[in-house]
Structures are given as C-alpha cells and as structure tokens.
Amino acid sequence: LRSARAARCVASRGSPSQARVCSAEMSTSEAGMAGTTTNSLNVDGLLQWLLLQDLPWLPEGLNALRASKFKRGQSNPTFLVEAFHSPRDYTTGRALAKWVLRKKPHGKLLKSAHDVEREYTIQKALRCSGVPVPEMLCFCSDNSVIGTPFYLMEYVEGRVFSDPSLPGLSVTERAQVYEEVCQAMARLHCIDPAEVGLSNHGGSAGQHCRRQIKRWSKQYLEDWGREPHEKMMRVIRWLNTHCPPLGSTTEDRIVHGDFKLDNMLFHPTQPRLVAILDWELSTIGDPMLDLAYACTVYHLPRELAGVYPTFPRDTSGEVVLLEGIPKEREFIGHYSALSSLSQRPPLIGTWSFYLVLAFFRAAAIIAGVQARAAKGNASNSTSLGNEAMIGMILDAMLRAAMEMVDSPTDYDVSSVMPHAKPAHRIGLGPSERALWLRDRVAQFMEAYVYPAETLLIQHAMSDKRWTVSPMIEELKTKAKAEGLWNLFMPKDTAELMDDSIKPFLGEYGGTLSNLEYAHVCEVMGQCVFAPEVFNCNAPDTGNMEVLARYGTPEQQKEYLIPLLEGSARSCFAMTEPDVASSDATNIESEIEIRSDDQCLVLTGRKWWTSGAMDPRCRFAIFMGRTVGALSASQGPHHRQSMVLCPMDAPGVTVLRPLTVFGYDDAPHGHAEVDFNAVRLPMANLILGAGEGFRIAQGRLGPGRLHHCMRLVGAAERGLKLMSVRAESRTAFGSKLSSKENVRDTVAYCRVRLDQARLTVLYAAHDLDAHGNKVAKGSLAIAKVAAPRAALHVLDEAIQLHGGAGVCGDLPLAYLWANARTLRIADGPDAVHLTTIAKLELKRSKL
C-alpha cells in the first residue's frame, strides 16, 4: 500500500503464548554484516554470548549471525538478526531463525533515557494480557557483549501505516484500523498494573503528569545545550500552572507513552492489529495522556502533511478526514465506552492540558533527536530528515502547543465519555485472559481453519471419509503448539485433577471459567471442524469432564490422558432406539454386576452414539440400568450406572452410521451400536453403582452449554455471510442491502442473535457462580433459545443466498442441519421447557 511502509514483527513459533512485534523496513545500505560504527552490531560478541546461554529456542547448528539495522526508531537502535549454519549460507541458504534486537545507543545518555530493560519487562508482563505485544526471548545487561544492554525477540511480517489518512485502504478497512487502535488502547488501560506485576514501575500515584512535565523539561534543557526556545519555556510554565491537582485525574494504569498509529503493526493483508511497537516510554500513570497523544494528529498544522503523521487541512484550516476515519470526539467517545476507567473526571477544561502536554513531550523528543544527531549518538537521525526539517517539525509542535495555550479546546468531551465500566470488565463480558485467547483463536481460524474448510468438506464427502484427514491432525498439532488446547476444561474441574494429569491440559487448559470459555467457544462454533482442532469437541469434552470429576486415578491415566493429548477419541452411549431416552429413567440397557466374578456385563442397543464411527474412538461411556447389585426398591434416579467400555471389547458391534438430514458427519459419525454380553472388569465402573444419573446431570449441564456457545458462533457466521451477500448481490436494479425487507431481516437476525448470546453468557455465569443444580433453569433457557435463534438466522441466511444457500459450496446448510439437531440432542425442547415452567410456577408461589 502507498500509505504503508513494510514492516517486520515477531511471530509465535516456540511458545504457544507468543504475540507479535515489528520494526519498519531496512534501507538496503544498512543491510549486511555489522561494522564498527556506533550504529552497527557486534555480531561476533552476540553469537558467543548466545551459545553460552541455555536458550531452548536457539536453532541447532547455529554458527553465524548477520545483522541489519532497521530504519524506524529515533531512540533505541533496532536490528534484524538472522541465524545461519555458516557465513556461506548468507546468499545461498535460508536463515535458521530470525530475531529482532533492541539495544541502548552508544554515547553519553541521560540517566532515565533509553531504558531497554523497562521495555523488556513491561512487554514480558503483558504477553498474556490481551494486549498484542511480543514474546520476549532474552535480556542481557552485560555491556561487554555488544557494547550496551539489549534484548531479543522473534520476527515476522506486518504493516506500519505512516499516513493516518490511510489513503490506500477502503472505507471499511480505514474504520477497522481505527477500531483496532481504539480497542488496543482501551484494553491496555483496563489492566490493573498489580495483576501483571507492574505496580512498582511508576512513581507516586496520581503524579504522572507532574513527573512528565519535570522529566521532559529537564531532558529538553540538558539535551538542547543552548539558548532554549521562548515558546518552549512558555509552554513549560503553562503546564506547571494548569496541571490537574492530585486526586482529580483518573486512576493510574499502564501507559504506553508513545501511542500513535505508526507505532501499531497490522496484519500483512488484513486491517487487524497484531502488535504494538516501541515501549521505551511506557510507565504507570495517567492513561489520558495516551489518548491525547493519539489525538495530536487532529491538531497538527497543515505544513507537516507528508513530513510528520497528521491529517491534511482544507483552505479554511479545517481537518479533512477520509470516509471511515472517526472524528476526534467519536474516537474519544468510543475509547471511553471500551475502557474500564470508572469515575473518570469530566474533561471540560482539562483536555487542552493533556494535548499541550502531548505536544510538549513530542517537541522535547524531537529537540533531543536534533541534539543527539549533532552529538553523533542518534539511533536514526536521517529518518526525520535533515536538521532544517527537524527544526521545522519542532517549530510546528511548539506552535500547536501554543495554539492550545492561547485558545484551549474546552468543548465538553465528557458528554461522549460515559463513566460506566464496559462489559469486558464486569458482568458478562470477557476477562482480559479470555479476550486474549479469543483473539488468538480467531487469528488461528483465519490463518489455518477457514482456508482448510473446503478441503475438509471434500474429504468428508469422499470415499475416504471414514478415515481421518491428515489436515485435521496437522491443524491439531499447530493449535496445540500455540497453547490453544483443552480450553473447555473449567478451572474448578481442573483443580480436582491429580497433579500428574494437569500437564496434559496444555498451557491454558483448565484456566478459564465457563463464562470466559463461552466467549472463546463462540469463535470455534463458526466452523464445524474447529472444535476438534482445539481439542474442544463433543462428546470428548463431556467425557473428559466426567473422568476429571469422577474418575479414579487409574481410569484417568488409561482413558483421560489420551483424550487430553488428542491421540484418541471417545463416544457416549446413552440414547436407545426403543425408549424415550430424554427421560434417563427409561433406559433399558443393563449393567449386570457379578460380584462373584468381579466383573460387569453390558447388554443393550444404543443409537446416536456420536463419535463411535471414528477410527480413533477408543472407548465409550456406557449408561445402563444396574442389575444384580441394586434391587428394584431403589429410587428411579439411583438405578443407572456408567461404565468405561473399550470399543474393541468382545461383544461391541458398530451396526451402522446414522445420517442427519443426509449428512453422516464422517469420520466422526453417529452410530447404532450393539452391546452383547460385554464383560468388563469392575474397575471400569465410574464413581459407583447407581451413580449414573448424578454423573449424567453433571456432564450434560456444561455439555449443553458448549453446544449453545457454538450455536451462537454459527449464527454469527451466518449473519456475516448474509450481510456480505446483501452488499454484493444486485436484483431488480439495486443491491439487496438497499431493499427494506432485507434490511429488516438483517436487523431482526441481529436482535435474535444478541438475545441468545446474552442468555448463553448468563447461563455460563450462573453455572460458575452457583453450580449445575442451581443453574438448571438458566441452562434450560439457553438450550431452548440458542438453537432457535441460530436456526432463525441461518434460515434467513440460506433464503437470502437462494440456491447457493442450500448447496455444499457454503457452510450454511451444514450449520443449519447441526443447529436443528440440537433442538433434540442433549434433551429436546419439551424437556427444557418443562424445567423452565416448573421453576417459574414455583417462584410464583413464593
């Protein structure tokens, strides 16, 4: 894009939690081996140091490094470091690995400047917070290695937009870019510094603005070393006079310090933010300064257009914004709606202060660049132009600050800044961890799952459909390597597991509540193949929870670990063809307990045993009526038991696959299975005789909710496809999206979908707060509402697509068939409506 310059960034390869970081493209004159100048890198010293460290991410056979300096960055020099087997591979072979190195510059430095250790520490603390930051690989404070302290991070591609007008993007893309920037800023400011171990990385609470004035005044005077600018001194005096009193500003948060568009790295082809760059100025302080710094582009004079990031102005001096770019008030208002900073003071009379402080700091930094260039220790003095151009930029910054001093922008910004906390900090919204994982899953889906969807469907329809697609196994390996594995396992269930089992959960498995997982699971529901990719697929999820909660250590070792690893599949044998199995007391299959022989004998026929057709299916959890050990005098809810039954046990016969509206869901499948006098050891009994109903209720509660979560995601995808279709299709002389009936349909679908989503999220919250028994009413409501809402949305999406909607070229028909089935599976609507009615009538009697 003409408006962007290519960029490099860090990508996740070794650690599943790694985010991304970038630096702008290199000039060709800077490429090659490092020399001896201050802007070069001692690669020999770096190589020797690396080889002496115990670093698991170092590639085998590393014997040579090549360093190239990046263009961007006025303060801390940044290098691309490439690893090779030998120098001969510089031109003939591919690099073993690529990293990014940031270091302090050489020369005399101010005590508080160029703090690369601060950069490293803050980014490392934020890596699992939901803020897109790089994975820090290592830090070295030893000056003898390359001459100054440094740190390393990994490397990948991305885009940095230098022109805030984004002229090379579409209207939709421009809007999305600014949405991403706003969301990232709000997400950063939502984090409590103490929660990520950064409470000690700032000065006195509430004193951030005063510290900034003092620090940059001192640095300007020390850096400049000559007669100070009269305007600069006037601005300093004004800031000291107008600094908000202690206690009048918002609570301290993590502040980036240089939050602007050209410090954001975006996906190479999509308007999606993947990393925030340049954390040298980060601290704990007033987040409003980040907001003001991001808004300076709305106030800079027109002569800076094309020289420094700013918006153009028309002949009258008004800012000109391309379509899709928010106005300043809109940007501030949206940030406020997303941020969690409660009790924020009104900005009447203070917004000008934050803008002046932002301009003053920028002017001090630019003055420092000019001074360091004169001293010969600037990281990259040429990237802002020659000394005359730097002087022009400095003068423009001071003039912008003086305009604020003389004519403060005191419009009522508070009118668009609600004080209420957003959903992602309280109520039903995602936590920071859930938000981060949801974004990671969404990115993985975009990168790997959706591109594979067509091929996976073709495999499922081919004559090899009852074999496992190698692509699925490859995707599972990738997801597992990135830590996106077993995310369904609730935190409270994981805490019950033996310590020897927990490592098999993966890095983030067993860390989420049901509410947190709901936000992640919704994303998985947008593709029918996705849950298996992340090892979050039914019925394995329910079976794993059963084993985690009720299984013995021996049962967990033999049956749970393979499921957690993803090396095996399982099925749940409950439903029977001859009885209404939604009432578990009707189950006729028998589990005979033979005390003399110390064995169990299973007899009965099951159907809709999902997963039994899969060649990886190792065992079934069989539910049947207990005979032999319990008499008929036992209550109806204490006659059922559950048993672990290997699928290769003598007497187990898979009779046939069943189809769902013509789909056989190969290779997973839904089977009719015959159990004919299957003899098993007593050790295969789960929890105890007569505990089947208790286990079933514990299993089905979260399982039902997982289905609802995925249904919301399926409906969301249907609505997206519908909207795209409406915008791209023309009929009877106009786009479908311009027709009133289509607009109404889209709107009603959004209403139904959001109603269902909130119902599901509340049920997840209720399950977390009160447990399965107390939450049965909200679970039942979700189980009724989610399938019906999804069916409505998907049906309308199919209708709008016409013939394309009912064929296999799109996922709509498959998603609809799955949604329709879930009005029956895990309990039909009638059962759940009965539960809801009973609870409602009971409440009416109170």
TAFEN-V436911 format. One record per run of one state. SS is the DSSP state (A for helix, B for strand, O for the rest). FROM is the first residue (numbers start at 1). TO is the last residue. Records with the same first field share a line. If there is no record, write none. Layout:
SS: FROM-TO ; FROM-TO
This chain:
O: 1-3 ; 10-21 ; 25-27 ; 31-42 ; 53-63 ; 70-77 ; 85-88 ; 93-96 ; 104-115 ; 127-135 ; 141-142 ; 147-149 ; 155-155 ; 162-170 ; 191-192 ; 197-207 ; 225-229 ; 243-252 ; 256-260 ; 267-272 ; 277-282 ; 286-287 ; 299-301 ; 305-312 ; 314-318 ; 320-327 ; 339-350 ; 376-380 ; 385-386 ; 407-412 ; 417-431 ; 462-469 ; 482-489 ; 495-498 ; 506-511 ; 513-513 ; 525-529 ; 534-539 ; 551-552 ; 566-568 ; 574-583 ; 587-589 ; 595-598 ; 611-616 ; 628-635 ; 639-639 ; 647-651 ; 659-659 ; 661-662 ; 664-669 ; 686-691 ; 729-729 ; 732-733 ; 739-739 ; 775-775 ; 802-802 ; 807-811 ; 822-828 ; 845-846
B: 4-9 ; 22-24 ; 64-69 ; 78-84 ; 97-103 ; 136-140 ; 150-154 ; 156-161 ; 253-255 ; 264-266 ; 273-276 ; 283-285 ; 313-313 ; 319-319 ; 490-490 ; 512-512 ; 569-573 ; 590-594 ; 599-610 ; 617-627 ; 640-646 ; 652-658 ; 660-660 ; 663-663 ; 670-681 ; 685-685 ; 730-731 ; 734-735
A: 28-30 ; 43-52 ; 89-92 ; 116-126 ; 143-146 ; 171-190 ; 193-196 ; 208-224 ; 230-242 ; 261-263 ; 288-298 ; 302-304 ; 328-338 ; 351-375 ; 381-384 ; 387-406 ; 413-416 ; 432-461 ; 470-481 ; 491-494 ; 499-505 ; 514-524 ; 530-533 ; 540-550 ; 553-565 ; 584-586 ; 636-638 ; 682-684 ; 692-728 ; 736-738 ; 740-774 ; 776-801 ; 803-806 ; 812-821 ; 829-844
